[in-house]
Structure formats: C-alpha cells, structure tokens
C-alpha cells in the first residue's frame, strides 16, 4: 500500500473513515489548533 489508495491508512492524512475510532469535535478542534498553530481557535468552539 502506497497510501494513495487509502489515505486514511496514513497517519495524519484524511479522516478515520471505516474505523472504530470516534473523534469528537473537541478532539478535532484541539488537533486542528495544534496542527495549524491556533488558526481554528474560537471558530470551532
């Protein structure tokens, strides 16, 4: 697998679709906040 066929299999790429992992809005906002340096802070509250 090169990861192109299934981007979700690559860590940090795509959404965990088809998995048993459930990501809450709070976790997403936290991850986005860290990844984008606080760009989404306040917008995802």
PDB file as gemmi writes it, atoms N, CA and C in Angstrom:
CRYST1    1.000    1.000    1.000  90.00  90.00  90.00 P 1                      
ATOM      1  N   UNK A   1       0.838  -1.205   0.000  1.00  0.00           N  
ATOM      2  CA  UNK A   1       0.000   0.000   0.000  1.00  0.00           C  
ATOM      3  C   UNK A   1       0.872   1.254   0.000  1.00  0.00           C  
ATOM      4  N   UNK A   2       0.646   2.092  -0.955  1.00  0.00           N  
ATOM      5  CA  UNK A   2       1.424   3.325  -1.039  1.00  0.00           C  
ATOM      6  C   UNK A   2       0.775   4.425  -0.215  1.00  0.00           C  
ATOM      7  N   UNK A   3      -0.479   4.206   0.161  1.00  0.00           N  
ATOM      8  CA  UNK A   3      -1.192   5.209   0.936  1.00  0.00           C  
ATOM      9  C   UNK A   3      -2.064   6.077   0.049  1.00  0.00           C  
ATOM     10  N   UNK A   4      -1.848   5.968  -1.252  1.00  0.00           N  
ATOM     11  CA  UNK A   4      -2.626   6.774  -2.187  1.00  0.00           C  
ATOM     12  C   UNK A   4      -4.039   6.212  -2.318  1.00  0.00           C  
ATOM     13  N   UNK A   5      -4.127   4.885  -2.325  1.00  0.00           N  
ATOM     14  CA  UNK A   5      -5.430   4.242  -2.449  1.00  0.00           C  
ATOM     15  C   UNK A   5      -6.256   4.443  -1.180  1.00  0.00           C  
ATOM     16  N   UNK A   6      -5.586   4.414  -0.036  1.00  0.00           N  
ATOM     17  CA  UNK A   6      -6.274   4.589   1.237  1.00  0.00           C  
ATOM     18  C   UNK A   6      -5.551   5.629   2.086  1.00  0.00           C  
ATOM     19  N   UNK A   7      -5.838   6.903   1.844  1.00  0.00           N  
ATOM     20  CA  UNK A   7      -5.197   7.985   2.592  1.00  0.00           C  
ATOM     21  C   UNK A   7      -5.456   7.886   4.088  1.00  0.00           C  
ATOM     22  N   UNK A   8      -6.588   7.261   4.462  1.00  0.00           N  
ATOM     23  CA  UNK A   8      -6.946   7.159   5.873  1.00  0.00           C  
ATOM     24  C   UNK A   8      -5.982   6.240   6.617  1.00  0.00           C  
ATOM     25  N   UNK A   9      -5.270   5.403   5.865  1.00  0.00           N  
ATOM     26  CA  UNK A   9      -4.331   4.475   6.487  1.00  0.00           C  
ATOM     27  C   UNK A   9      -3.033   5.178   6.861  1.00  0.00           C  
ATOM     28  N   UNK A  10      -2.825   6.345   6.283  1.00  0.00           N  
ATOM     29  CA  UNK A  10      -1.610   7.098   6.569  1.00  0.00           C  
ATOM     30  C   UNK A  10      -1.852   8.047   7.729  1.00  0.00           C  
ATOM     31  N   UNK A  11      -1.061   7.933   8.784  1.00  0.00           N  
ATOM     32  CA  UNK A  11      -1.230   8.780   9.971  1.00  0.00           C  
ATOM     33  C   UNK A  11      -1.178  10.264   9.622  1.00  0.00           C  
ATOM     34  N   UNK A  12      -2.184  10.994  10.065  1.00  0.00           N  
ATOM     35  CA  UNK A  12      -2.194  12.427   9.838  1.00  0.00           C  
ATOM     36  C   UNK A  12      -2.806  12.823   8.510  1.00  0.00           C  
ATOM     37  N   UNK A  13      -3.296  11.839   7.755  1.00  0.00           N  
ATOM     38  CA  UNK A  13      -3.888  12.143   6.455  1.00  0.00           C  
ATOM     39  C   UNK A  13      -5.314  11.618   6.377  1.00  0.00           C  
ATOM     40  N   UNK A  14      -6.212  12.470   5.975  1.00  0.00           N  
ATOM     41  CA  UNK A  14      -7.592  12.047   5.801  1.00  0.00           C  
ATOM     42  C   UNK A  14      -8.314  11.816   7.118  1.00  0.00           C  
ATOM     43  N   UNK A  15      -9.559  11.348   7.012  1.00  0.00           N  
ATOM     44  CA  UNK A  15     -10.364  11.082   8.192  1.00  0.00           C  
ATOM     45  C   UNK A  15     -10.384   9.590   8.484  1.00  0.00           C  
ATOM     46  N   UNK A  16     -10.544   9.246   9.770  1.00  0.00           N  
ATOM     47  CA  UNK A  16     -10.567   7.833  10.174  1.00  0.00           C  
ATOM     48  C   UNK A  16     -11.858   7.147   9.759  1.00  0.00           C  
ATOM     49  N   UNK A  17     -12.194   7.201   8.484  1.00  0.00           N  
ATOM     50  CA  UNK A  17     -13.427   6.587   8.000  1.00  0.00           C  
ATOM     51  C   UNK A  17     -13.288   5.073   7.966  1.00  0.00           C  
ATOM     52  N   UNK A  18     -14.374   4.395   8.299  1.00  0.00           N  
ATOM     53  CA  UNK A  18     -14.372   2.937   8.257  1.00  0.00           C  
ATOM     54  C   UNK A  18     -13.661   2.318   9.443  1.00  0.00           C  
ATOM     55  N   UNK A  19     -13.283   3.152  10.386  1.00  0.00           N  
ATOM     56  CA  UNK A  19     -12.603   2.628  11.572  1.00  0.00           C  
ATOM     57  C   UNK A  19     -13.508   2.737  12.785  1.00  0.00           C  
ATOM     58  N   UNK A  20     -13.084   2.097  13.877  1.00  0.00           N  
ATOM     59  CA  UNK A  20     -13.878   2.142  15.094  1.00  0.00           C  
ATOM     60  C   UNK A  20     -13.512   3.369  15.919  1.00  0.00           C  
ATOM     61  N   UNK A  21     -12.580   4.164  15.381  1.00  0.00           N  
ATOM     62  CA  UNK A  21     -12.144   5.358  16.098  1.00  0.00           C  
ATOM     63  C   UNK A  21     -13.171   6.472  15.943  1.00  0.00           C  
ATOM     64  N   UNK A  22     -13.603   7.002  17.071  1.00  0.00           N  
ATOM     65  CA  UNK A  22     -14.571   8.094  17.036  1.00  0.00           C  
ATOM     66  C   UNK A  22     -13.911   9.363  17.564  1.00  0.00           C  
ATOM     67  N   UNK A  23     -13.852  10.357  16.708  1.00  0.00           N  
ATOM     68  CA  UNK A  23     -13.223  11.618  17.092  1.00  0.00           C  
ATOM     69  C   UNK A  23     -14.291  12.669  17.347  1.00  0.00           C  
ATOM     70  N   UNK A  24     -14.243  13.242  18.538  1.00  0.00           N  
ATOM     71  CA  UNK A  24     -15.235  14.254  18.889  1.00  0.00           C  
ATOM     72  C   UNK A  24     -14.834  15.606  18.334  1.00  0.00           C  
ATOM     73  N   UNK A  25     -15.776  16.529  18.327  1.00  0.00           N  
ATOM     74  CA  UNK A  25     -15.496  17.872  17.817  1.00  0.00           C  
ATOM     75  C   UNK A  25     -14.407  18.542  18.637  1.00  0.00           C  
ATOM     76  N   UNK A  26     -14.415  18.256  19.942  1.00  0.00           N  
ATOM     77  CA  UNK A  26     -13.416  18.868  20.818  1.00  0.00           C  
ATOM     78  C   UNK A  26     -12.026  18.361  20.477  1.00  0.00           C  
ATOM     79  N   UNK A  27     -11.931  17.061  20.215  1.00  0.00           N  
ATOM     80  CA  UNK A  27     -10.636  16.478  19.867  1.00  0.00           C  
ATOM     81  C   UNK A  27     -10.157  16.998  18.522  1.00  0.00           C  
ATOM     82  N   UNK A  28     -11.100  17.158  17.594  1.00  0.00           N  
ATOM     83  CA  UNK A  28     -10.757  17.674  16.271  1.00  0.00           C  
ATOM     84  C   UNK A  28     -10.261  19.105  16.368  1.00  0.00           C  
ATOM     85  N   UNK A  29     -10.988  19.923  17.150  1.00  0.00           N  
ATOM     86  CA  UNK A  29     -10.601  21.325  17.295  1.00  0.00           C  
ATOM     87  C   UNK A  29      -9.243  21.433  17.959  1.00  0.00           C  
ATOM     88  N   UNK A  30      -8.986  20.519  18.915  1.00  0.00           N  
ATOM     89  CA  UNK A  30      -7.702  20.518  19.607  1.00  0.00           C  
ATOM     90  C   UNK A  30      -6.584  20.141  18.640  1.00  0.00           C  
ATOM     91  N   UNK A  31      -6.855  19.146  17.815  1.00  0.00           N  
ATOM     92  CA  UNK A  31      -5.854  18.686  16.849  1.00  0.00           C  
ATOM     93  C   UNK A  31      -5.587  19.770  15.804  1.00  0.00           C  
ATOM     94  N   UNK A  32      -6.657  20.409  15.349  1.00  0.00           N  
ATOM     95  CA  UNK A  32      -6.512  21.477  14.363  1.00  0.00           C  
ATOM     96  C   UNK A  32      -5.768  22.655  14.967  1.00  0.00           C  
ATOM     97  N   UNK A  33      -6.050  22.923  16.237  1.00  0.00           N  
ATOM     98  CA  UNK A  33      -5.413  24.041  16.923  1.00  0.00           C  
ATOM     99  C   UNK A  33      -3.913  23.825  17.009  1.00  0.00           C  
ATOM    100  N   UNK A  34      -3.522  22.599  17.280  1.00  0.00           N  
ATOM    101  CA  UNK A  34      -2.101  22.279  17.395  1.00  0.00           C  
ATOM    102  C   UNK A  34      -1.449  22.258  16.017  1.00  0.00           C  
ATOM    103  N   UNK A  35      -2.165  21.657  15.056  1.00  0.00           N  
ATOM    104  CA  UNK A  35      -1.602  21.498  13.718  1.00  0.00           C  
ATOM    105  C   UNK A  35      -1.447  22.832  12.997  1.00  0.00           C  
ATOM    106  N   UNK A  36      -2.465  23.678  13.123  1.00  0.00           N  
ATOM    107  CA  UNK A  36      -2.459  24.931  12.374  1.00  0.00           C  
ATOM    108  C   UNK A  36      -2.009  26.112  13.221  1.00  0.00           C  
ATOM    109  N   UNK A  37      -1.525  25.829  14.407  1.00  0.00           N  
ATOM    110  CA  UNK A  37      -0.990  26.899  15.237  1.00  0.00           C  
ATOM    111  C   UNK A  37      -2.045  27.833  15.794  1.00  0.00           C  
ATOM    112  N   UNK A  38      -3.227  27.294  16.079  1.00  0.00           N  
ATOM    113  CA  UNK A  38      -4.256  28.114  16.714  1.00  0.00           C  
ATOM    114  C   UNK A  38      -5.145  28.834  15.723  1.00  0.00           C  
ATOM    115  N   UNK A  39      -5.085  28.455  14.468  1.00  0.00           N  
ATOM    116  CA  UNK A  39      -5.884  29.121  13.447  1.00  0.00           C  
ATOM    117  C   UNK A  39      -7.376  28.903  13.686  1.00  0.00           C  
ATOM    118  N   UNK A  40      -7.714  27.702  14.178  1.00  0.00           N  
ATOM    119  CA  UNK A  40      -9.116  27.355  14.347  1.00  0.00           C  
ATOM    120  C   UNK A  40      -9.629  27.666  15.753  1.00  0.00           C  
ATOM    121  N   UNK A  41      -8.786  28.260  16.560  1.00  0.00           N  
ATOM    122  CA  UNK A  41      -9.204  28.563  17.933  1.00  0.00           C  
ATOM    123  C   UNK A  41     -10.335  29.595  17.911  1.00  0.00           C  
ATOM    124  N   UNK A  42     -11.436  29.260  18.579  1.00  0.00           N  
ATOM    125  CA  UNK A  42     -12.565  30.178  18.641  1.00  0.00           C  
ATOM    126  C   UNK A  42     -13.574  29.924  17.537  1.00  0.00           C  
ATOM    127  N   UNK A  43     -13.126  29.395  16.423  1.00  0.00           N  
ATOM    128  CA  UNK A  43     -14.037  29.130  15.318  1.00  0.00           C  
ATOM    129  C   UNK A  43     -14.704  27.767  15.467  1.00  0.00           C  
ATOM    130  N   UNK A  44     -14.054  26.898  16.232  1.00  0.00           N  
ATOM    131  CA  UNK A  44     -14.534  25.523  16.358  1.00  0.00           C  
ATOM    132  C   UNK A  44     -15.069  25.256  17.758  1.00  0.00           C  
ATOM    133  N   UNK A  45     -15.334  26.315  18.506  1.00  0.00           N  
ATOM    134  CA  UNK A  45     -15.791  26.163  19.874  1.00  0.00           C  
ATOM    135  C   UNK A  45     -17.261  25.769  19.897  1.00  0.00           C  
TER     136      UNK A  45                                                      
END                                                                             
